[in-house]
Amino acid sequence: MPEQLTRHPDVTLQVLRSAGARCGEGVPQEILKSCPRERFCKLPGGELCVYGLDNAITMTQITAADWRALAQQTAPPPGSGMPPLTMAGVGTAGLLAGVLLTALVVRRRRGPR
């Protein structure tokens, strides 16, 4: 089950709730047992844990080696004049992933048209 990283975890949780996810309600955590209860969501298709930048270090699916590799991949070449990718960019990508996931959940619940 996925862990999601976003700059705006509360907004992401609100969007997931609006699509019918049960978030922060103390529902049983069958797979994502280390997810903080207030950041845990249960959906018909599985579980989701929404992390903010402040607690990204506690994520279990992304390791320190993953973060280092990401930093190396996103660093611009020396002297290129390009600014490095910031955590804001990573957070935005996480938020977009959350919104896309929510749209898929809503579409799935409504069924085919």
N, CA, C and O atoms as CSV, one atom per row, in Angstrom:
chain,resi,resn,atom,element,x,y,z
A,1,MET,N,N,0.849,-1.183,0.000
A,1,MET,CA,C,0.000,0.000,0.000
A,1,MET,C,C,0.887,1.236,0.000
A,1,MET,O,O,1.990,1.210,0.546
A,2,PRO,N,N,0.422,2.294,-0.596
A,2,PRO,CA,C,1.300,3.456,-0.782
A,2,PRO,C,C,1.368,4.415,0.390
A,2,PRO,O,O,0.424,4.580,1.163
A,3,GLU,N,N,2.519,5.031,0.480
A,3,GLU,CA,C,2.725,6.198,1.324
A,3,GLU,C,C,2.800,7.380,0.371
A,3,GLU,O,O,3.446,7.295,-0.673
A,4,GLN,N,N,2.150,8.473,0.718
A,4,GLN,CA,C,2.158,9.664,-0.120
A,4,GLN,C,C,2.824,10.805,0.641
A,4,GLN,O,O,2.588,10.976,1.837
A,5,LEU,N,N,3.642,11.574,-0.038
A,5,LEU,CA,C,4.318,12.724,0.551
A,5,LEU,C,C,3.767,13.987,-0.086
A,5,LEU,O,O,3.716,14.097,-1.311
A,6,THR,N,N,3.357,14.938,0.736
A,6,THR,CA,C,2.808,16.177,0.228
A,6,THR,C,C,3.149,17.334,1.150
A,6,THR,O,O,3.370,17.145,2.346
A,7,ARG,N,N,3.190,18.508,0.596
A,7,ARG,CA,C,3.417,19.705,1.383
A,7,ARG,C,C,2.160,20.065,2.173
A,7,ARG,O,O,2.235,20.763,3.184
A,8,HIS,N,N,1.013,19.590,1.711
A,8,HIS,CA,C,-0.273,19.935,2.330
A,8,HIS,C,C,-1.034,18.668,2.720
A,8,HIS,O,O,-2.035,18.334,2.086
A,9,PRO,N,N,-0.577,17.961,3.749
A,9,PRO,CA,C,-1.239,16.705,4.113
A,9,PRO,C,C,-2.684,16.890,4.560
A,9,PRO,O,O,-3.525,16.039,4.269
A,10,ASP,N,N,-2.992,17.974,5.256
A,10,ASP,CA,C,-4.366,18.175,5.719
A,10,ASP,C,C,-5.330,18.365,4.554
A,10,ASP,O,O,-6.457,17.871,4.591
A,11,VAL,N,N,-4.890,19.078,3.523
A,11,VAL,CA,C,-5.725,19.266,2.338
A,11,VAL,C,C,-5.902,17.932,1.614
A,11,VAL,O,O,-7.000,17.603,1.164
A,12,THR,N,N,-4.824,17.175,1.508
A,12,THR,CA,C,-4.899,15.871,0.854
A,12,THR,C,C,-5.867,14.955,1.595
A,12,THR,O,O,-6.673,14.267,0.969
A,13,LEU,N,N,-5.791,14.944,2.931
A,13,LEU,CA,C,-6.711,14.121,3.719
A,13,LEU,C,C,-8.157,14.577,3.513
A,13,LEU,O,O,-9.065,13.750,3.428
A,14,GLN,N,N,-8.365,15.874,3.435
A,14,GLN,CA,C,-9.720,16.406,3.214
A,14,GLN,C,C,-10.254,15.960,1.844
A,14,GLN,O,O,-11.417,15.575,1.722
A,15,VAL,N,N,-9.408,16.013,0.831
A,15,VAL,CA,C,-9.819,15.591,-0.510
A,15,VAL,C,C,-10.141,14.099,-0.514
A,15,VAL,O,O,-11.129,13.680,-1.118
A,16,LEU,N,N,-9.320,13.303,0.150
A,16,LEU,CA,C,-9.577,11.865,0.222
A,16,LEU,C,C,-10.889,11.581,0.951
A,16,LEU,O,O,-11.663,10.721,0.531
A,17,ARG,N,N,-11.138,12.308,2.051
A,17,ARG,CA,C,-12.402,12.130,2.780
A,17,ARG,C,C,-13.594,12.473,1.896
A,17,ARG,O,O,-14.622,11.796,1.936
A,18,SER,N,N,-13.451,13.523,1.100
A,18,SER,CA,C,-14.560,13.938,0.236
A,18,SER,C,C,-14.890,12.868,-0.802
A,18,SER,O,O,-15.992,12.848,-1.350
A,19,ALA,N,N,-13.935,11.983,-1.071
A,19,ALA,CA,C,-14.147,10.894,-2.023
A,19,ALA,C,C,-14.582,9.609,-1.325
A,19,ALA,O,O,-14.718,8.566,-1.964
A,20,GLY,N,N,-14.802,9.686,-0.009
A,20,GLY,CA,C,-15.295,8.530,0.719
A,20,GLY,C,C,-14.265,7.756,1.517
A,20,GLY,O,O,-14.598,6.746,2.137
A,21,ALA,N,N,-13.020,8.209,1.514
A,21,ALA,CA,C,-12.000,7.523,2.309
A,21,ALA,C,C,-12.248,7.795,3.790
A,21,ALA,O,O,-12.722,8.866,4.167
A,22,ARG,N,N,-11.925,6.825,4.608
A,22,ARG,CA,C,-12.031,6.981,6.056
A,22,ARG,C,C,-10.635,7.288,6.569
A,22,ARG,O,O,-9.779,6.406,6.636
A,23,CYS,N,N,-10.413,8.552,6.934
A,23,CYS,CA,C,-9.084,9.012,7.340
A,23,CYS,C,C,-9.103,9.496,8.788
A,23,CYS,O,O,-10.004,10.228,9.198
A,24,GLY,N,N,-8.094,9.077,9.556
A,24,GLY,CA,C,-7.952,9.540,10.925
A,24,GLY,C,C,-9.080,9.123,11.835
A,24,GLY,O,O,-9.331,9.790,12.839
A,25,GLU,N,N,-9.770,8.044,11.523
A,25,GLU,CA,C,-10.925,7.604,12.302
A,25,GLU,C,C,-10.600,6.426,13.214
A,25,GLU,O,O,-11.487,5.912,13.896
A,26,GLY,N,N,-9.363,5.999,13.236
A,26,GLY,CA,C,-9.006,4.861,14.064
A,26,GLY,C,C,-9.430,3.523,13.490
A,26,GLY,O,O,-9.571,2.547,14.226
A,27,VAL,N,N,-9.637,3.468,12.170
A,27,VAL,CA,C,-9.991,2.191,11.543
A,27,VAL,C,C,-8.772,1.260,11.590
A,27,VAL,O,O,-7.637,1.735,11.626
A,28,PRO,N,N,-8.992,-0.041,11.591
A,28,PRO,CA,C,-7.868,-0.981,11.688
A,28,PRO,C,C,-6.861,-0.805,10.548
A,28,PRO,O,O,-7.234,-0.704,9.379
A,29,GLN,N,N,-5.586,-0.770,10.915
A,29,GLN,CA,C,-4.497,-0.656,9.955
A,29,GLN,C,C,-3.934,-2.054,9.740
A,29,GLN,O,O,-3.197,-2.579,10.575
A,30,GLU,N,N,-4.292,-2.644,8.614
A,30,GLU,CA,C,-3.896,-4.024,8.350
A,30,GLU,C,C,-2.504,-4.135,7.727
A,30,GLU,O,O,-1.782,-5.097,7.987
A,31,ILE,N,N,-2.129,-3.155,6.909
A,31,ILE,CA,C,-0.846,-3.215,6.218
A,31,ILE,C,C,0.074,-2.085,6.679
A,31,ILE,O,O,1.221,-2.335,7.048
A,32,LEU,N,N,-0.413,-0.859,6.661
A,32,LEU,CA,C,0.398,0.305,7.023
A,32,LEU,C,C,0.323,0.542,8.538
A,32,LEU,O,O,-0.192,1.564,8.994
A,33,LYS,N,N,0.841,-0.410,9.297
A,33,LYS,CA,C,0.724,-0.371,10.754
A,33,LYS,C,C,1.539,0.749,11.408
A,33,LYS,O,O,1.204,1.184,12.510
A,34,SER,N,N,2.589,1.215,10.757
A,34,SER,CA,C,3.414,2.266,11.362
A,34,SER,C,C,2.956,3.672,10.967
A,34,SER,O,O,3.550,4.658,11.404
A,35,CYS,N,N,1.917,3.774,10.153
A,35,CYS,CA,C,1.391,5.073,9.746
A,35,CYS,C,C,0.742,5.746,10.954
A,35,CYS,O,O,-0.026,5.109,11.675
A,36,PRO,N,N,1.043,7.034,11.184
A,36,PRO,CA,C,0.363,7.738,12.274
A,36,PRO,C,C,-1.154,7.696,12.054
A,36,PRO,O,O,-1.623,7.964,10.948
A,37,ARG,N,N,-1.918,7.364,13.089
A,37,ARG,CA,C,-3.373,7.201,12.962
A,37,ARG,C,C,-4.043,8.393,12.284
A,37,ARG,O,O,-4.952,8.218,11.473
A,38,GLU,N,N,-3.598,9.597,12.615
A,38,GLU,CA,C,-4.239,10.791,12.057
A,38,GLU,C,C,-3.933,10.983,10.577
A,38,GLU,O,O,-4.577,11.800,9.918
A,39,ARG,N,N,-2.958,10.242,10.039
A,39,ARG,CA,C,-2.567,10.353,8.631
A,39,ARG,C,C,-2.950,9.113,7.827
A,39,ARG,O,O,-2.616,9.006,6.647
A,40,PHE,N,N,-3.646,8.181,8.463
A,40,PHE,CA,C,-4.006,6.912,7.841
A,40,PHE,C,C,-5.383,7.001,7.200
A,40,PHE,O,O,-6.317,7.528,7.805
A,41,CYS,N,N,-5.514,6.485,5.972
A,41,CYS,CA,C,-6.795,6.441,5.267
A,41,CYS,C,C,-7.068,5.025,4.801
A,41,CYS,O,O,-6.176,4.316,4.336
A,42,LYS,N,N,-8.317,4.636,4.938
A,42,LYS,CA,C,-8.775,3.326,4.470
A,42,LYS,C,C,-9.751,3.574,3.330
A,42,LYS,O,O,-10.719,4.318,3.482
A,43,LEU,N,N,-9.494,2.954,2.204
A,43,LEU,CA,C,-10.352,3.056,1.031
A,43,LEU,C,C,-10.811,1.655,0.647
A,43,LEU,O,O,-10.221,0.669,1.087
A,44,PRO,N,N,-11.862,1.557,-0.172
A,44,PRO,CA,C,-12.313,0.230,-0.590
A,44,PRO,C,C,-11.205,-0.590,-1.257
A,44,PRO,O,O,-11.188,-1.816,-1.149
A,45,GLY,N,N,-10.286,0.083,-1.943
A,45,GLY,CA,C,-9.226,-0.627,-2.653
A,45,GLY,C,C,-7.943,-0.808,-1.876
A,45,GLY,O,O,-6.998,-1.409,-2.387
A,46,GLY,N,N,-7.880,-0.301,-0.645
A,46,GLY,CA,C,-6.657,-0.464,0.129
A,46,GLY,C,C,-6.423,0.650,1.126
A,46,GLY,O,O,-7.334,1.399,1.479
A,47,GLU,N,N,-5.190,0.743,1.568
A,47,GLU,CA,C,-4.794,1.705,2.587
A,47,GLU,C,C,-3.844,2.740,1.997
A,47,GLU,O,O,-3.172,2.499,0.994
A,48,LEU,N,N,-3.811,3.899,2.651
A,48,LEU,CA,C,-2.967,4.996,2.211
A,48,LEU,C,C,-2.479,5.751,3.437
A,48,LEU,O,O,-3.240,5.963,4.382
A,49,CYS,N,N,-1.221,6.157,3.427
A,49,CYS,CA,C,-0.674,6.971,4.506
A,49,CYS,C,C,-0.181,8.280,3.891
A,49,CYS,O,O,0.621,8.273,2.957
A,50,VAL,N,N,-0.663,9.394,4.419
A,50,VAL,CA,C,-0.332,10.707,3.882
A,50,VAL,C,C,0.679,11.388,4.809
A,50,VAL,O,O,0.371,11.685,5.964
A,51,TYR,N,N,1.868,11.629,4.302
A,51,TYR,CA,C,2.931,12.264,5.082
A,51,TYR,C,C,3.129,13.701,4.631
A,51,TYR,O,O,3.047,14.007,3.442
A,52,GLY,N,N,3.389,14.571,5.583
A,52,GLY,CA,C,3.791,15.938,5.293
A,52,GLY,C,C,5.307,16.013,5.297
A,52,GLY,O,O,5.984,15.068,5.703
A,53,LEU,N,N,5.829,17.128,4.848
A,53,LEU,CA,C,7.280,17.285,4.815
A,53,LEU,C,C,7.885,17.175,6.206
A,53,LEU,O,O,9.019,16.724,6.364
A,54,ASP,N,N,7.112,17.594,7.228
A,54,ASP,CA,C,7.615,17.568,8.596
A,54,ASP,C,C,7.829,16.158,9.137
A,54,ASP,O,O,8.601,15.974,10.078
A,55,ASN,N,N,7.165,15.166,8.565
A,55,ASN,CA,C,7.366,13.804,9.054
A,55,ASN,C,C,7.798,12.842,7.942
A,55,ASN,O,O,7.623,11.630,8.065
A,56,ALA,N,N,8.359,13.383,6.865
A,56,ALA,CA,C,8.819,12.545,5.746
A,56,ALA,C,C,9.908,11.576,6.187
A,56,ALA,O,O,10.024,10.482,5.634
A,57,ILE,N,N,10.694,11.960,7.160
A,57,ILE,CA,C,11.789,11.110,7.627
A,57,ILE,C,C,11.276,9.809,8.230
A,57,ILE,O,O,12.024,8.835,8.314
A,58,THR,N,N,10.006,9.774,8.654
A,58,THR,CA,C,9.452,8.573,9.275
A,58,THR,C,C,8.806,7.630,8.264
A,58,THR,O,O,8.318,6.565,8.642
A,59,MET,N,N,8.795,8.002,6.997
A,59,MET,CA,C,8.231,7.124,5.974
A,59,MET,C,C,9.017,5.815,5.952
A,59,MET,O,O,10.232,5.808,6.150
A,60,THR,N,N,8.320,4.715,5.713
A,60,THR,CA,C,8.987,3.412,5.724
A,60,THR,C,C,9.314,2.906,4.327
A,60,THR,O,O,10.157,2.021,4.181
A,61,GLN,N,N,8.669,3.444,3.298
A,61,GLN,CA,C,8.877,2.939,1.946
A,61,GLN,C,C,9.959,3.705,1.190
A,61,GLN,O,O,10.402,3.267,0.128
A,62,ILE,N,N,10.385,4.841,1.728
A,62,ILE,CA,C,11.467,5.613,1.114
A,62,ILE,C,C,12.619,5.635,2.110
A,62,ILE,O,O,12.471,6.115,3.233
A,63,THR,N,N,13.756,5.116,1.693
A,63,THR,CA,C,14.913,4.997,2.576
A,63,THR,C,C,15.842,6.195,2.425
A,63,THR,O,O,15.688,7.012,1.517
A,64,ALA,N,N,16.801,6.282,3.326
A,64,ALA,CA,C,17.809,7.346,3.243
A,64,ALA,C,C,18.558,7.254,1.911
A,64,ALA,O,O,18.891,8.274,1.307
A,65,ALA,N,N,18.814,6.039,1.466
A,65,ALA,CA,C,19.500,5.856,0.176
A,65,ALA,C,C,18.643,6.385,-0.973
A,65,ALA,O,O,19.169,6.955,-1.930
A,66,ASP,N,N,17.326,6.199,-0.881
A,66,ASP,CA,C,16.425,6.735,-1.915
A,66,ASP,C,C,16.502,8.257,-1.956
A,66,ASP,O,O,16.570,8.852,-3.032
A,67,TRP,N,N,16.492,8.892,-0.766
A,67,TRP,CA,C,16.554,10.362,-0.708
A,67,TRP,C,C,17.871,10.861,-1.298
A,67,TRP,O,O,17.891,11.848,-2.033
A,68,ARG,N,N,18.982,10.169,-0.969
A,68,ARG,CA,C,20.284,10.575,-1.510
A,68,ARG,C,C,20.298,10.447,-3.030
A,68,ARG,O,O,20.781,11.339,-3.727
A,69,ALA,N,N,19.767,9.335,-3.543
A,69,ALA,CA,C,19.736,9.125,-4.988
A,69,ALA,C,C,18.887,10.190,-5.662
A,69,ALA,O,O,19.249,10.692,-6.726
A,70,LEU,N,N,17.765,10.535,-5.052
A,70,LEU,CA,C,16.907,11.575,-5.614
A,70,LEU,C,C,17.632,12.917,-5.641
A,70,LEU,O,O,17.563,13.647,-6.630
A,71,ALA,N,N,18.318,13.234,-4.565
A,71,ALA,CA,C,19.055,14.501,-4.507
A,71,ALA,C,C,20.133,14.551,-5.580
A,71,ALA,O,O,20.349,15.596,-6.193
A,72,GLN,N,N,20.808,13.434,-5.813
A,72,GLN,CA,C,21.850,13.392,-6.846
A,72,GLN,C,C,21.260,13.517,-8.246
A,72,GLN,O,O,21.848,14.158,-9.116
A,73,GLN,N,N,20.106,12.909,-8.463
A,73,GLN,CA,C,19.471,12.954,-9.780
A,73,GLN,C,C,18.921,14.334,-10.103
A,73,GLN,O,O,18.891,14.733,-11.267
A,74,THR,N,N,18.491,15.058,-9.092
A,74,THR,CA,C,17.825,16.336,-9.334
A,74,THR,C,C,18.758,17.523,-9.228
A,74,THR,O,O,18.359,18.649,-9.528
A,75,ALA,N,N,19.983,17.299,-8.810
A,75,ALA,CA,C,20.928,18.412,-8.705
A,75,ALA,C,C,21.376,18.819,-10.109
A,75,ALA,O,O,21.767,17.969,-10.909
A,76,PRO,N,N,21.319,20.107,-10.404
A,76,PRO,CA,C,21.772,20.545,-11.726
A,76,PRO,C,C,23.291,20.421,-11.841
A,76,PRO,O,O,23.997,20.447,-10.834
A,77,PRO,N,N,23.777,20.288,-13.040
A,77,PRO,CA,C,25.225,20.217,-13.209
A,77,PRO,C,C,25.877,21.493,-12.682
A,77,PRO,O,O,25.321,22.580,-12.838
A,78,PRO,N,N,27.035,21.374,-12.070
A,78,PRO,CA,C,27.735,22.568,-11.584
A,78,PRO,C,C,27.945,23.569,-12.715
A,78,PRO,O,O,28.325,23.199,-13.826
A,79,GLY,N,N,27.693,24.840,-12.416
A,79,GLY,CA,C,27.886,25.896,-13.393
A,79,GLY,C,C,26.767,26.050,-14.396
A,79,GLY,O,O,26.871,26.872,-15.307
A,80,SER,N,N,25.686,25.275,-14.254
A,80,SER,CA,C,24.585,25.352,-15.211
A,80,SER,C,C,23.696,26.568,-14.974
A,80,SER,O,O,22.954,26.984,-15.864
A,81,GLY,N,N,23.775,27.134,-13.775
A,81,GLY,CA,C,22.930,28.286,-13.454
A,81,GLY,C,C,21.505,27.906,-13.090
A,81,GLY,O,O,20.690,28.778,-12.790
A,82,MET,N,N,21.195,26.622,-13.112
A,82,MET,CA,C,19.850,26.173,-12.767
A,82,MET,C,C,19.774,25.900,-11.269
A,82,MET,O,O,20.698,25.322,-10.696
A,83,PRO,N,N,18.674,26.316,-10.627
A,83,PRO,CA,C,18.536,26.022,-9.206
A,83,PRO,C,C,18.203,24.541,-9.004
A,83,PRO,O,O,17.563,23.928,-9.858
A,84,PRO,N,N,18.635,23.966,-7.876
A,84,PRO,CA,C,18.314,22.554,-7.631
A,84,PRO,C,C,16.834,22.375,-7.324
A,84,PRO,O,O,16.160,23.309,-6.887
A,85,LEU,N,N,16.333,21.157,-7.559
A,85,LEU,CA,C,14.962,20.821,-7.189
A,85,LEU,C,C,14.856,20.888,-5.673
A,85,LEU,O,O,15.694,20.329,-4.965
A,86,THR,N,N,13.857,21.552,-5.183
A,86,THR,CA,C,13.684,21.702,-3.742
A,86,THR,C,C,12.653,20.721,-3.232
A,86,THR,O,O,11.977,20.055,-4.016
A,87,MET,N,N,12.531,20.630,-1.917
A,87,MET,CA,C,11.503,19.789,-1.317
A,87,MET,C,C,10.118,20.311,-1.695
A,87,MET,O,O,9.153,19.546,-1.699
A,88,ALA,N,N,10.006,21.595,-2.009
A,88,ALA,CA,C,8.717,22.134,-2.459
A,88,ALA,C,C,8.296,21.449,-3.762
A,88,ALA,O,O,7.123,21.129,-3.957
A,89,GLY,N,N,9.253,21.234,-4.631
A,89,GLY,CA,C,8.949,20.540,-5.883
A,89,GLY,C,C,8.557,19.099,-5.644
A,89,GLY,O,O,7.637,18.586,-6.282
A,90,VAL,N,N,9.244,18.449,-4.735
A,90,VAL,CA,C,8.906,17.066,-4.393
A,90,VAL,C,C,7.522,17.025,-3.741
A,90,VAL,O,O,6.718,16.143,-4.039
A,91,GLY,N,N,7.248,17.983,-2.849
A,91,GLY,CA,C,5.936,18.045,-2.194
A,91,GLY,C,C,4.818,18.284,-3.187
A,91,GLY,O,O,3.749,17.683,-3.080
A,92,THR,N,N,5.058,19.155,-4.148
A,92,THR,CA,C,4.050,19.420,-5.175
A,92,THR,C,C,3.755,18.150,-5.970
A,92,THR,O,O,2.600,17.857,-6.277
A,93,ALA,N,N,4.791,17.410,-6.296
A,93,ALA,CA,C,4.594,16.152,-7.017
A,93,ALA,C,C,3.754,15.189,-6.174
A,93,ALA,O,O,2.889,14.492,-6.704
A,94,GLY,N,N,4.004,15.151,-4.874
A,94,GLY,CA,C,3.222,14.296,-3.986
A,94,GLY,C,C,1.768,14.722,-3.925
A,94,GLY,O,O,0.867,13.883,-3.917
A,95,LEU,N,N,1.541,16.025,-3.883
A,95,LEU,CA,C,0.168,16.533,-3.850
A,95,LEU,C,C,-0.556,16.178,-5.139
A,95,LEU,O,O,-1.714,15.762,-5.109
A,96,LEU,N,N,0.114,16.340,-6.262
A,96,LEU,CA,C,-0.502,15.982,-7.542
A,96,LEU,C,C,-0.827,14.492,-7.596
A,96,LEU,O,O,-1.871,14.098,-8.116
A,97,ALA,N,N,0.062,13.674,-7.061
A,97,ALA,CA,C,-0.207,12.236,-7.025
A,97,ALA,C,C,-1.435,11.953,-6.169
A,97,ALA,O,O,-2.254,11.103,-6.517
A,98,GLY,N,N,-1.563,12.664,-5.052
A,98,GLY,CA,C,-2.730,12.490,-4.188
A,98,GLY,C,C,-4.017,12.906,-4.866
A,98,GLY,O,O,-5.036,12.229,-4.733
A,99,VAL,N,N,-3.984,14.005,-5.587
A,99,VAL,CA,C,-5.171,14.475,-6.299
A,99,VAL,C,C,-5.558,13.480,-7.387
A,99,VAL,O,O,-6.739,13.179,-7.563
A,100,LEU,N,N,-4.567,12.969,-8.118
A,100,LEU,CA,C,-4.857,11.972,-9.153
A,100,LEU,C,C,-5.444,10.703,-8.545
A,100,LEU,O,O,-6.375,10.120,-9.100
A,101,LEU,N,N,-4.904,10.277,-7.409
A,101,LEU,CA,C,-5.438,9.105,-6.728
A,101,LEU,C,C,-6.885,9.337,-6.325
A,101,LEU,O,O,-7.728,8.454,-6.489
A,102,THR,N,N,-7.173,10.509,-5.804
A,102,THR,CA,C,-8.534,10.837,-5.395
A,102,THR,C,C,-9.480,10.820,-6.594
A,102,THR,O,O,-10.591,10.297,-6.508
A,103,ALA,N,N,-9.037,11.387,-7.700
A,103,ALA,CA,C,-9.874,11.391,-8.898
A,103,ALA,C,C,-10.175,9.965,-9.351
A,103,ALA,O,O,-11.292,9.670,-9.775
A,104,LEU,N,N,-9.179,9.081,-9.263
A,104,LEU,CA,C,-9.398,7.682,-9.631
A,104,LEU,C,C,-10.393,7.009,-8.692
A,104,LEU,O,O,-11.242,6.235,-9.135
A,105,VAL,N,N,-10.290,7.300,-7.399
A,105,VAL,CA,C,-11.209,6.712,-6.422
A,105,VAL,C,C,-12.633,7.180,-6.701
A,105,VAL,O,O,-13.568,6.379,-6.694
A,106,VAL,N,N,-12.795,8.486,-6.946
A,106,VAL,CA,C,-14.126,9.029,-7.227
A,106,VAL,C,C,-14.695,8.395,-8.486
A,106,VAL,O,O,-15.859,7.995,-8.510
A,107,ARG,N,N,-13.896,8.302,-9.512
A,107,ARG,CA,C,-14.350,7.722,-10.783
A,107,ARG,C,C,-14.750,6.254,-10.591
A,107,ARG,O,O,-15.750,5.786,-11.134
A,108,ARG,N,N,-13.951,5.560,-9.817
A,108,ARG,CA,C,-14.235,4.144,-9.582
A,108,ARG,C,C,-15.529,3.957,-8.806
A,108,ARG,O,O,-16.290,3.029,-9.080
A,109,ARG,N,N,-15.781,4.824,-7.846
A,109,ARG,CA,C,-17.007,4.734,-7.038
A,109,ARG,C,C,-18.242,5.058,-7.849
A,109,ARG,O,O,-19.311,4.502,-7.597
A,110,ARG,N,N,-18.115,5.948,-8.820
A,110,ARG,CA,C,-19.258,6.331,-9.656
A,110,ARG,C,C,-19.567,5.278,-10.703
A,110,ARG,O,O,-20.701,5.168,-11.168
A,111,GLY,N,N,-18.556,4.506,-11.072
A,111,GLY,CA,C,-18.753,3.453,-12.063
A,111,GLY,C,C,-18.658,3.991,-13.482
A,111,GLY,O,O,-18.519,5.196,-13.691
A,112,PRO,N,N,-18.733,3.088,-14.456
A,112,PRO,CA,C,-18.632,3.516,-15.860
A,112,PRO,C,C,-19.857,4.312,-16.290
A,112,PRO,O,O,-20.964,4.118,-15.786
A,113,ARG,N,N,-19.627,5.192,-17.217
A,113,ARG,CA,C,-20.738,6.029,-17.723
A,113,ARG,C,C,-21.231,5.526,-19.025
A,113,ARG,O,O,-22.157,6.100,-19.599
